[in-house]
Amino acid sequence: MPYNTVNKIVITWDGWRDRILKKAQSDEYSSVSFFISEDREDLIRELEDADVAMVAMWDPELLSACHNLRWVHAVSGGIEGYLFPEFVRTSIPFTCGKPTFGVPGAESALAAMLMVTRRNHYAIGHSKTTHWLQSRDDELFPEDLSGKTVGIIGMGQMGQALAPRAAALGMRVFSATRTPRHASEGVERSYTMDQIDEFLERLDFVVVAVPSTPQTKGMINQSVFKAMKKNAWIIDISGRTSIFDFPMLAQAIDQNWIAGICTQPSGYSPDQGMPPKGSSFWRRENVCVSPCRGTSQEQEAAGLNLFFDNLRKFEAGEPLDGLVDKQAGY
């Protein structure tokens, strides 16, 4: 008999319906009832006796409907919207998909840095025939990524995946974290945030890989831009617009405080001071907006596997992967 027997799981998202139901038909889960819906009334009814909830939709009303809930798993990596006070106060363990974003986030950062050093960003948005068979090496002066220095702000799953990969390409790697920690694999030296100026002044690339929390809101601001080298780039793999002070970012770009930014915004947020959609800021060659955030087809499959691996661990009373510190916010 499992340590924590799970009889019923409610899923508040339709995205994985077919794949979940296929797994549910296997002998391993034949005794578990799976309910999948995005209808709020149905969810409120079905959550009453659920043991586990896999959530995309999650709020105080849904939590209050639960009387037997023992574990909540969010399909996403970003979980700031789920940490409402009523849930934070509970002792219910909370996991999320953050372990599955390490590789795609790291590869997104490497792709951006290689794009910049090889000057491929100058071709984005232009017809392939604009410079048909014409070399621009003597005009754009491509550089080697090997030998450059990258600093990673935030050493979660993405930062830990990026560091050894960047080091393998010949880069020097530094990290900056909120609290002191031993340097991760591939990291030459680890700094704390109170050493941020010393950290930034050494870097060719500043990779932002922090979660969205009250503490990180607006943290990439004027002081960061001023401390960076003028030829340094910001590589954003957080995908969280709240981390940036956009008016100061626009000024940093316009006044050449920094070389540029590659970013993965999670949507247009004028309330956070983003330049208007028609602004020349977005058309600059040194402002690169990726159409694909730090995800992949493989990551989606890994996200589903993570939940079912954790389900086995939960029933066996083993530590769960992707556990969230609800008080800290990540």
C-alpha positions as CSV (number, residue, x, y, z in Angstrom):
1,M,0.0,0.0,0.0
2,P,1.5,3.4,-1.0
3,Y,2.5,5.8,1.9
4,N,0.1,8.5,0.6
5,T,-2.6,6.9,-1.5
6,V,-4.1,9.2,-4.1
7,N,-7.6,8.4,-5.2
8,K,-8.6,11.6,-7.1
9,I,-6.7,14.2,-9.1
10,V,-8.4,17.3,-10.4
11,I,-6.7,19.2,-13.3
12,T,-7.7,22.8,-14.0
13,W,-6.3,22.9,-17.5
14,D,-7.3,21.2,-20.8
15,G,-3.8,21.5,-22.4
16,W,-2.7,18.0,-21.6
17,R,-6.1,16.3,-21.6
18,D,-5.4,13.6,-24.2
19,R,-2.0,12.7,-22.8
20,I,-3.2,12.6,-19.2
21,L,-6.1,10.4,-20.1
22,K,-3.8,8.1,-22.0
23,K,-1.7,7.6,-18.9
24,A,-4.8,7.3,-16.7
25,Q,-5.8,4.2,-18.7
26,S,-2.6,2.3,-17.8
27,D,-2.7,-0.3,-15.0
28,E,-0.5,1.9,-12.9
29,Y,-3.2,4.5,-12.5
30,S,-6.3,2.4,-12.8
31,S,-7.4,3.1,-9.2
32,V,-7.0,6.9,-9.6
33,S,-9.9,9.1,-10.7
34,F,-8.8,12.0,-13.0
35,F,-11.1,15.0,-13.6
36,I,-10.1,17.6,-16.2
37,S,-12.0,20.8,-16.8
38,E,-11.7,24.6,-17.1
39,D,-15.3,25.2,-16.0
40,R,-15.2,26.9,-12.7
41,E,-18.5,25.4,-11.4
42,D,-17.4,21.9,-12.3
43,L,-14.0,22.5,-10.6
44,I,-15.5,23.8,-7.4
45,R,-17.7,20.7,-7.2
46,E,-15.0,18.2,-8.0
47,L,-12.3,19.7,-5.9
48,E,-14.2,19.0,-2.7
49,D,-12.8,15.5,-2.4
50,A,-9.7,15.8,-4.5
51,D,-6.4,14.6,-3.0
52,V,-4.2,16.4,-5.6
53,A,-4.7,19.3,-7.9
54,M,-2.7,20.0,-11.1
55,V,-3.4,23.7,-11.8
56,A,-3.2,26.4,-14.4
57,M,-6.3,28.1,-12.9
58,W,-5.9,28.5,-9.2
59,D,-7.3,31.1,-6.8
60,P,-8.8,31.5,-3.3
61,E,-12.3,30.3,-4.4
62,L,-10.9,27.1,-5.8
63,L,-8.8,26.5,-2.7
64,S,-11.7,27.1,-0.4
65,A,-13.7,24.3,-2.2
66,C,-11.0,21.7,-1.2
67,H,-11.5,19.6,1.9
68,N,-9.0,16.8,1.3
69,L,-6.2,18.5,-0.7
70,R,-2.7,17.2,0.1
71,W,-0.6,18.4,-2.8
72,V,-0.8,21.1,-5.6
73,H,1.2,21.1,-8.7
74,A,1.4,24.1,-11.2
75,V,2.0,23.2,-14.8
76,S,4.0,26.5,-15.3
77,G,7.4,27.6,-14.0
78,G,6.3,31.1,-13.0
79,I,4.1,30.8,-9.9
80,E,3.7,34.3,-8.6
81,G,0.0,34.4,-9.4
82,Y,-0.7,31.3,-7.4
83,L,0.8,32.5,-4.2
84,F,-2.2,34.3,-2.7
85,P,-2.2,34.6,1.1
86,E,-4.8,31.9,1.8
87,F,-2.7,29.3,0.0
88,V,0.7,30.5,1.3
89,R,-0.6,30.1,4.9
90,T,-1.5,26.4,4.3
91,S,1.0,23.5,4.8
92,I,0.0,22.0,1.5
93,P,3.1,21.2,-0.5
94,F,3.3,23.1,-3.8
95,T,5.4,22.1,-6.8
96,C,5.7,23.6,-10.3
97,G,7.3,22.9,-13.7
98,K,10.5,24.9,-13.0
99,P,12.8,21.8,-13.2
100,T,11.8,21.4,-16.9
101,F,12.9,24.9,-18.0
102,G,16.6,24.5,-17.3
103,V,17.8,23.2,-20.7
104,P,15.5,25.4,-22.9
105,G,16.3,28.5,-20.8
106,A,20.1,27.8,-21.0
107,E,19.9,27.1,-24.8
108,S,17.9,30.3,-25.3
109,A,20.6,32.3,-23.6
110,L,23.4,30.6,-25.6
111,A,21.5,31.2,-28.8
112,A,21.1,34.9,-28.0
113,M,24.8,35.3,-27.1
114,L,25.9,33.6,-30.3
115,M,23.5,35.7,-32.3
116,V,25.1,38.8,-30.9
117,T,28.7,37.8,-31.3
118,R,28.2,36.4,-34.8
119,R,26.2,39.6,-35.6
120,N,23.2,37.6,-36.9
121,H,20.8,40.0,-35.2
122,Y,21.5,42.5,-38.0
123,A,19.8,40.1,-40.5
124,I,16.6,39.8,-38.4
125,G,13.6,41.5,-40.0
126,H,15.4,41.9,-43.4
127,S,14.8,40.1,-46.6
128,K,17.3,37.3,-47.2
129,T,18.2,39.0,-50.5
130,T,18.9,42.5,-48.9
131,H,22.6,41.6,-48.7
132,W,22.6,38.8,-51.2
133,L,25.9,36.9,-51.0
134,Q,27.6,40.0,-49.7
135,S,30.0,39.6,-46.8
136,R,29.9,42.3,-44.1
137,D,32.7,40.9,-41.9
138,D,34.7,44.1,-42.2
139,E,31.7,46.2,-41.4
140,L,30.1,44.3,-38.5
141,F,33.3,42.8,-37.0
142,P,32.0,39.4,-35.6
143,E,33.6,38.1,-32.4
144,D,34.2,34.8,-30.8
145,L,32.0,33.9,-27.9
146,S,34.9,31.9,-26.4
147,G,36.8,34.2,-24.1
148,K,33.8,36.4,-23.2
149,T,32.6,36.7,-19.7
150,V,29.0,36.0,-18.7
151,G,27.4,36.8,-15.4
152,I,24.2,34.9,-14.4
153,I,21.8,36.7,-12.0
154,G,19.8,33.9,-10.4
155,M,21.1,30.3,-10.1
156,G,17.9,28.4,-10.3
157,Q,17.3,25.6,-12.8
158,M,18.1,27.8,-15.8
159,G,21.2,29.4,-14.3
160,Q,22.5,26.0,-13.2
161,A,22.0,24.6,-16.7
162,L,23.6,27.5,-18.4
163,A,26.8,27.8,-16.4
164,P,28.5,24.5,-17.5
165,R,27.3,24.9,-21.1
166,A,28.7,28.4,-21.3
167,A,32.0,27.3,-19.7
168,A,32.2,24.4,-22.3
169,L,32.1,27.0,-25.0
170,G,35.2,28.7,-23.5
171,M,33.4,31.5,-21.6
172,R,34.3,32.7,-18.1
173,V,31.2,32.3,-15.9
174,F,30.2,34.3,-12.8
175,S,27.0,34.2,-10.8
176,A,25.1,36.5,-8.5
177,T,22.6,35.3,-6.0
178,R,20.5,36.8,-3.2
179,T,22.3,34.8,-0.5
180,P,25.9,33.3,-0.4
181,R,26.3,29.9,-1.9
182,H,28.9,27.6,-3.2
183,A,29.7,28.2,-6.9
184,S,27.7,25.9,-9.1
185,E,29.3,23.7,-11.8
186,G,30.9,25.8,-14.4
187,V,30.9,29.0,-12.3
188,E,34.3,30.6,-11.6
189,R,33.1,32.9,-8.9
190,S,29.8,33.5,-7.1
191,Y,28.8,37.0,-5.9
192,T,26.0,38.1,-3.7
193,M,23.6,41.0,-4.7
194,D,25.4,43.4,-2.4
195,Q,28.5,43.0,-4.6
196,I,26.5,43.6,-7.8
197,D,28.6,46.6,-9.1
198,E,31.8,44.6,-8.8
199,F,30.0,41.7,-10.5
200,L,28.6,43.8,-13.4
201,E,31.7,45.7,-14.3
202,R,33.4,42.5,-15.4
203,L,30.8,41.2,-17.8
204,D,30.3,41.0,-21.5
205,F,26.8,39.5,-21.0
206,V,24.4,39.8,-18.1
207,V,21.9,36.9,-18.1
208,V,18.8,37.6,-16.1
209,A,17.3,34.3,-14.7
210,V,15.4,35.3,-11.6
211,P,11.8,34.6,-10.7
212,S,9.2,37.3,-10.4
213,T,8.8,38.2,-6.7
214,P,8.3,41.4,-4.7
215,Q,12.0,41.4,-4.1
216,T,12.9,41.2,-7.8
217,K,10.4,43.8,-9.1
218,G,12.2,46.5,-11.0
219,M,15.6,45.1,-10.0
220,I,17.1,45.6,-13.5
221,N,17.2,49.3,-13.2
222,Q,19.3,52.4,-13.6
223,S,22.0,51.3,-11.2
224,V,22.4,48.0,-13.1
225,F,22.7,49.7,-16.4
226,K,25.1,52.3,-15.1
227,A,27.4,49.6,-13.6
228,M,27.5,47.6,-16.8
229,K,30.2,48.0,-19.4
230,K,29.1,50.0,-22.5
231,N,29.7,47.0,-24.7
232,A,27.8,44.6,-22.5
233,W,24.5,43.0,-23.4
234,I,21.5,42.0,-21.2
235,I,20.2,38.5,-22.0
236,D,16.7,38.0,-20.4
237,I,15.6,34.4,-20.0
238,S,13.3,35.2,-17.1
239,G,10.4,36.2,-19.4
240,R,9.1,38.3,-16.5
241,T,8.5,42.0,-17.5
242,S,8.1,43.1,-13.9
243,I,11.8,42.5,-13.3
244,F,12.7,45.4,-15.6
245,D,12.5,49.2,-15.1
246,F,11.5,49.9,-18.7
247,P,11.8,53.7,-18.7
248,M,15.4,53.3,-17.5
249,L,16.0,50.5,-20.0
250,A,14.8,52.7,-22.8
251,Q,17.1,55.5,-21.6
252,A,20.0,53.1,-21.3
253,I,19.5,52.0,-24.9
254,D,18.9,55.5,-26.3
255,Q,22.0,56.9,-24.5
256,N,24.3,53.9,-25.2
257,W,24.8,53.0,-21.5
258,I,24.8,49.4,-22.7
259,A,25.2,47.6,-26.0
260,G,21.7,46.1,-26.2
261,I,19.2,43.6,-24.9
262,C,17.8,40.3,-26.0
263,T,14.5,39.7,-24.2
264,Q,11.6,37.3,-23.9
265,P,8.7,39.4,-22.6
266,S,5.5,37.6,-21.4
267,G,3.3,40.2,-23.1
268,Y,3.0,43.9,-23.6
269,S,2.7,45.7,-20.2
270,P,2.2,49.4,-20.6
271,D,1.5,49.7,-16.9
272,Q,5.1,48.7,-16.2
273,G,6.4,51.6,-18.3
274,M,7.1,49.7,-21.5
275,P,7.7,51.9,-24.6
276,P,4.6,52.0,-26.8
277,K,4.2,49.3,-29.4
278,G,5.0,51.7,-32.2
279,S,8.0,53.1,-30.5
280,S,11.4,53.2,-32.3
281,F,12.8,51.4,-29.3
282,W,11.4,48.1,-30.5
283,R,12.8,48.6,-34.0
284,R,16.4,49.1,-32.9
285,E,18.8,46.4,-34.1
286,N,20.2,46.1,-30.5
287,V,16.7,45.4,-29.0
288,C,15.9,41.8,-29.9
289,V,12.6,40.3,-28.9
290,S,12.4,36.5,-29.2
291,P,9.2,35.1,-30.6
292,C,9.9,31.9,-28.6
293,R,10.3,32.1,-24.8
294,G,12.4,29.6,-22.8
295,T,10.3,26.5,-23.7
296,S,10.5,23.7,-26.2
297,Q,8.6,20.7,-27.5
298,E,10.7,18.5,-25.3
299,Q,10.0,20.8,-22.3
300,E,6.2,20.2,-22.6
301,A,6.7,16.5,-22.5
302,A,9.1,16.8,-19.6
303,G,6.4,18.8,-17.7
304,L,3.9,16.0,-17.9
305,N,6.5,13.4,-16.9
306,L,7.5,15.6,-14.0
307,F,4.0,15.5,-12.6
308,F,3.7,11.7,-12.9
309,D,7.2,11.2,-11.5
310,N,6.2,13.4,-8.5
311,L,2.9,11.5,-8.1
312,R,4.9,8.3,-7.6
313,K,7.2,10.1,-5.1
314,F,4.2,11.6,-3.3
315,E,2.6,8.2,-2.8
316,A,5.9,6.7,-1.6
317,G,6.6,9.6,0.8
318,E,9.7,10.7,-1.1
319,P,10.9,14.4,-1.6
320,L,9.2,16.1,-4.6
321,D,11.0,17.8,-7.4
322,G,10.2,21.4,-8.2
323,L,9.1,22.2,-4.7
324,V,8.2,25.8,-4.2
325,D,9.1,27.8,-1.0
326,K,5.7,29.6,-0.7
327,Q,7.1,32.1,1.8
328,A,10.1,33.0,-0.4
329,G,8.0,33.0,-3.6
330,Y,10.0,30.6,-5.7
